[in-house]
């Protein structure tokens, strides 16, 4: 796997974030939901729907699934789905106020159903040694309420899972730095993620009314899993708690408030994409046309229309004082992680049909790589991951 030499620009501090939110509502029309998100000025695309819905309104990881009459009328369920990327977009281009959605869920459970909520702790300071975590799971040095667990060693990042992705509670700890393509020897980023669905998500939201998010997050984790140091005792629950797990709990307690990282996460992802995915094509064009002609082509290319990319340019301009407004990333397709890729792949055919997604071939190729990596992780198959031209 190729690792970027660049280090992300966002603050290297531990944080607790919301990383997925989806719910259904029959109290709102599509227009009302966009207003509620405060995303009226964003360039949503209308594409073919899925999972029983005729249409989907899509913008940067945010999907609103609906049928024709629901654009301006309420009454039947519409489905709002914000992936990890969608949460960052909501925080940057909307008002980032998750509490108003949680309040709606609590106040009107008959008409508003939360279907999924992900809460994650981002370790940027070295709390977790992901290899040691994987070793502990492999050697069963833990106690857990789940009967299913998995330890994965991979050149794209180690990970451990507790539970099933289909269950209402799913916990995973994984090397986010490696997944994002950073050299984990130079940049530490391990995520401990709690994925809640249906009644468990609803229960979590209900308790948020009178409890701190950090305390709830830690309470659920401690209820489902605890890493221990083996002794001669046959009862694992009497084993002492592992020091590193205690340190994680302590570090999470000291996070004063949950964080809204916004697109800070994505500026470095944009740079990493340009320096890895299309780098061969860029070098080829420079070799054929020369450096000056190549940069002249870049200058004459259309400016980014997507507000996400304009935001990245504004950030880069503020930092470097360069005229980044002349740079285009209009054809960039940013794929954050496996789950984000699945989210995008699910709507690929709809975008292809409307010809609104600029570089669908990149998405299709990346989806192939994802499948290959999953096969390699599960079965240890020999996979040829050599660079392909897209």
Beta strands, then each sheet from edge to edge (+ up, - down):
strand 1: 15-25
strand 2: 45-48
strand 3: 55-59
strand 4: 62-66
strand 5: 78-82
strand 6: 112-123
strand 7: 142-144
strand 8: 149-152
strand 9: 159-162
strand 10: 169-175
strand 11: 190-197
strand 12: 225-229
strand 13: 240-241
sheet 1: 2+ 3- 4+ 5- 1+ 6- 11+ 10- 9+ 8-
sheet 2: 7+ 12- 13+
end
